[in-house]
């Protein structure tokens, strides 16, 4: 059975483009262009994966997750955005998205990401891996390194670094001499730590780096 | 939310008198009762100075937008009855204050005290009238434009009866306030004998000035606020014009160019990426100087430059940053060469990636492609790019370079440069 996907984006052209690319690999069961439409559609369709635009009127992807996550076990969210601003990325992942990819991602890569998210794995684009490394492990004072939150283990940092360098999970597994499952477990663990860190710490990090006004 | 919290505003929501204490409490996130107790204690302790400060804050602070969008509080607030009460209250407060002065040994004659009490009560009515009507105007505008949400604009019709009622009551209150102030002045002058034949003309003149100041102050304050608002509006429209000009010069030109080249997908994609980069750079608001001194920016710029020259995509991710020095510049040059090499020999096999991690002790750069790779020892001597520009340059500047390749997983050039 193929994966059932809902596309949420306020740009019709982009929805059409993504849909055309996805139809080779997954089953697109609906599209929504507003937060309200998206919430109704997700409640009704109970899709496996929601492809979610970060920036939409009325609260964007974050609001969709907030309104549907409590009742939607089995539905997972993959954020998709033109923005590569760290605060956007971090905010949507913290609200519950299982991954983040930029809109310039190729069709096959997107299908691969959707498949992985549907299996409960975390999807890190190289950019997202870079942000997380920057936020958690940077060595200057402007990072979370001193904050009271779960630090990344050396192995997790190693995995993130390889993702940032463009390695696929299977290549990381081979390079580190571990199984793909272990790589996935490390990625999920990083995602959990990112979601658990308090909003205050992350927003301070973003502010100190002049990322938000 | 944060903006509302950051700036001190009068809070009309839980206002006792003018909402100063409630506003302070909201700003500090504590119970308004505590602030009110502190205010009373301060007033007594400073012999009334705190009350003067309260009055000043009343004039100066803007009114906070109401926290809840509900209108149930609105009719009760600022209606005629309320304003009368406040006028009387302020008068009594002034009287109380003057009694406190007497306790500490400062007592002016009755000739001064009673006119002051009357004048402050009148001024309170007048000022309340003016600041109140600005509130209601703002609220009416908010309700009509639906700024604070859909249900609010739906309520827009409900606000008009209130406004109408207030504007009907308004003139009476204003007139009474005015009468109080003028009456206080006349009383003052009469008691002091300024109406006698040998009256003191200077005293009369000063009194008239004080009356005018009391009556006109709210108008001036309001005028000042409106001017400020207009200025902000002008700044905004200027910014809009700037954005429009930028979009016109860059984005629209690129879009036109892309339509012309629509039969060449590679060029279209290169143009799109170039425009995307420019736009992001512009949005980031970093100045050229900031970019010129940053190692991370220099690496990203090098990636962009190679991508543009060869028309093949390079994705750059950087972690950390530091100032661009001589060694950094050598590292950037070597990275540029590595990227050029990668797009030349493997650019068609997939996106070339640059990853740089800058720590205080060292900088590592990885350039990865999806090509078949090569063995460094078997690189022919005529491929000087790799040997001289990458390995040689890194060694000369105290760094090192390694090449990982094979296993059909592409090639990765790793450059390491320690910080001096």
Boltz contact constraints between the chains, C-beta under 6 A:
constraints:
  - contact:
      token1: [A, 126]
      token2: [B, 317]
      max_distance: 6.0
  - contact:
      token1: [A, 127]
      token2: [B, 317]
      max_distance: 6.0
  - contact:
      token1: [A, 130]
      token2: [B, 317]
      max_distance: 6.0
  - contact:
      token1: [A, 130]
      token2: [B, 319]
      max_distance: 6.0
  - contact:
      token1: [A, 133]
      token2: [B, 319]
      max_distance: 6.0
  - contact:
      token1: [A, 134]
      token2: [B, 319]
      max_distance: 6.0
  - contact:
      token1: [A, 138]
      token2: [B, 320]
      max_distance: 6.0
  - contact:
      token1: [A, 139]
      token2: [B, 359]
      max_distance: 6.0
  - contact:
      token1: [A, 139]
      token2: [B, 360]
      max_distance: 6.0
  - contact:
      token1: [A, 164]
      token2: [B, 317]
      max_distance: 6.0
  - contact:
      token1: [A, 164]
      token2: [B, 355]
      max_distance: 6.0
  - contact:
      token1: [A, 165]
      token2: [B, 355]
      max_distance: 6.0
  - contact:
      token1: [A, 165]
      token2: [B, 366]
      max_distance: 6.0
  - contact:
      token1: [A, 165]
      token2: [B, 368]
      max_distance: 6.0
  - contact:
      token1: [A, 166]
      token2: [B, 353]
      max_distance: 6.0
  - contact:
      token1: [A, 166]
      token2: [B, 368]
      max_distance: 6.0
  - contact:
      token1: [A, 171]
      token2: [B, 409]
      max_distance: 6.0
